[in-house]
Amino acid sequence: MSNIAVTTWSLEQTDRSDLLPAAAPEGDVRVVRAEVPSPEFSRFLYASVGQDIRWTDRLGWTYEQWRAQLEQPGVETWVAYDRGTPGGYVELTPGDDGVVEIEYFGLIPAFRGRRIGGHLLSYGTARAWDLAERWPGLAVTKRVWLHTCSKDGEHAMDNYLRRGFTLFDTKVEEEREVATPGPWPGAYPA
């Protein structure tokens, strides 16, 4: 396979008041925290959301690597459900000194374009800001950040900017182009 140029943008909020929430979508859409660390469920979400946008960094992880990530104090997975079906997720990972990364965020392809993404990002960002309230011993959140790249969905950057994130870094790097199998080969139409 060949190499492709990938632009990565890093964005942040430095105050809770930076968050500009999206309106909740119509219908029975709920965002629920997955409180029991489940490597199987988290891998399903990761592979299903990232199947068409080439998320590959965790595909080779072992069960133990998934478990170690999910069992870190303060790591949280928030899942958007549409009428009981998981449609996307946001994974929060605390760092040092009150910095929280939105490590993963996205929707399964069938749930995109239905106003769920803005709502889920708003909800997840709010949970990043109040993370220390649920995890005694964590520093109070002072900064929430994330990164997106040119492989992500066409509306990703606009969603982040509309939620009040501001750009603080841009990098362009060559990456080896890889095919992603998704949750199973052929799961998403090309």
PEQUI-V106227 format. One record per residue. N is the residue number from 0. RES is the residue in one letter. PSI is psi in whole degrees, 0 to 359 (NA if undefined). D_FIRST is the distance of its C-alpha to the first C-alpha in Angstrom with 2 decimals. Layout:
<<N/RES/PSI/D_FIRST> <N/RES/PSI/D_FIRST>>
This chain:
<<0/M/158/0.00> <1/S/174/3.78> <2/N/152/6.92> <3/I/150/9.62> <4/A/128/13.33> <5/V/124/15.06> <6/T/129/18.86> <7/T/127/20.82> <8/W/133/24.51> <9/S/133/27.10> <10/L/158/30.28> <11/E/161/33.58> <12/Q/136/37.04> <13/T/4/39.79> <14/D/143/42.64> <15/R/327/43.16> <16/S/351/44.70> <17/D/334/41.38> <18/L/125/40.24> <19/L/94/40.72> <20/P/146/40.60> <21/A/157/39.43> <22/A/149/41.81> <23/A/142/41.44> <24/P/161/40.00> <25/E/157/42.43> <26/G/191/42.84> <27/D/73/42.58> <28/V/125/39.72> <29/R/148/40.23> <30/V/123/38.39> <31/V/139/39.15> <32/R/131/38.33> <33/A/94/36.83> <34/E/338/39.36> <35/V/115/38.54> <36/P/122/35.33> <37/S/101/33.24> <38/P/322/29.83> <39/E/313/29.37> <40/F/318/30.24> <41/S/321/28.26> <42/R/322/25.06> <43/F/312/25.83> <44/L/313/26.24> <45/Y/309/23.11> <46/A/323/20.87> <47/S/317/22.84> <48/V/318/22.87> <49/G/2/19.28> <50/Q/322/17.71> <51/D/359/16.89> <52/I/21/16.37> <53/R/45/13.70> <54/W/120/16.20> <55/T/345/14.69> <56/D/333/16.91> <57/R/358/19.60> <58/L/327/17.95> <59/G/2/18.42> <60/W/144/21.94> <61/T/168/24.85> <62/Y/317/27.96> <63/E/322/29.76> <64/Q/317/27.32> <65/W/314/27.70> <66/R/316/31.43> <67/A/318/31.76> <68/Q/311/30.12> <69/L/336/32.30> <70/E/2/35.48> <71/Q/138/35.53> <72/P/127/38.68> <73/G/346/38.06> <74/V/127/34.62> <75/E/145/35.10> <76/T/122/33.22> <77/W/128/34.76> <78/V/132/33.89> <79/A/128/34.71> <80/Y/132/36.28> <81/D/109/37.13> <82/R/42/40.05> <83/G/356/39.11> <84/T/129/35.40> <85/P/129/32.87> <86/G/348/31.01> <87/G/177/29.43> <88/Y/165/30.05> <89/V/132/30.44> <90/E/125/30.23> <91/L/136/32.49> <92/T/116/32.34> <93/P/146/35.29> <94/G/205/35.01> <95/D/151/37.79> <96/D/39/40.77> <97/G/20/40.43> <98/V/128/36.82> <99/V/130/34.97> <100/E/133/31.27> <101/I/93/30.10> <102/E/321/27.11> <103/Y/144/25.77> <104/F/135/27.05> <105/G/173/26.07> <106/L/147/26.99> <107/I/139/25.80> <108/P/320/24.76> <109/A/346/28.03> <110/F/359/30.08> <111/R/154/28.69> <112/G/17/30.96> <113/R/18/34.12> <114/R/15/35.19> <115/I/324/34.34> <116/G/315/31.75> <117/G/318/34.32> <118/H/315/36.83> <119/L/318/34.56> <120/L/318/33.44> <121/S/312/37.13> <122/Y/314/38.23> <123/G/320/35.61> <124/T/319/36.39> <125/A/322/40.08> <126/R/330/39.50> <127/A/320/37.72> <128/W/330/40.85> <129/D/21/43.20> <130/L/316/41.18> <131/A/337/43.84> <132/E/334/46.46> <133/R/345/44.83> <134/W/87/43.98> <135/P/136/47.04> <136/G/340/46.16> <137/L/147/43.23> <138/A/149/43.90> <139/V/137/44.60> <140/T/129/41.54> <141/K/343/41.65> <142/R/137/38.15> <143/V/131/35.39> <144/W/165/31.90> <145/L/170/28.40> <146/H/153/25.11> <147/T/165/22.93> <148/C/173/19.82> <149/S/351/18.33> <150/K/343/16.21> <151/D/174/19.60> <152/G/153/21.88> <153/E/340/23.50> <154/H/2/26.88> <155/A/306/26.06> <156/M/316/27.21> <157/D/320/30.29> <158/N/315/31.26> <159/Y/316/31.17> <160/L/320/33.25> <161/R/335/35.68> <162/R/1/36.26> <163/G/9/37.37> <164/F/147/34.44> <165/T/146/34.20> <166/L/134/31.33> <167/F/352/31.67> <168/D/146/28.37> <169/T/134/25.23> <170/K/145/22.19> <171/V/126/19.04> <172/E/152/16.18> <173/E/134/12.63> <174/E/150/10.37> <175/R/127/6.92> <176/E/130/5.93> <177/V/149/6.88> <178/A/139/8.98> <179/T/137/12.57> <180/P/348/15.12> <181/G/196/18.05> <182/P/335/21.41> <183/W/153/20.62> <184/P/133/18.14> <185/G/13/19.12> <186/A/329/21.45> <187/Y/128/20.77> <188/P/136/20.82> <189/A/NA/17.88>>
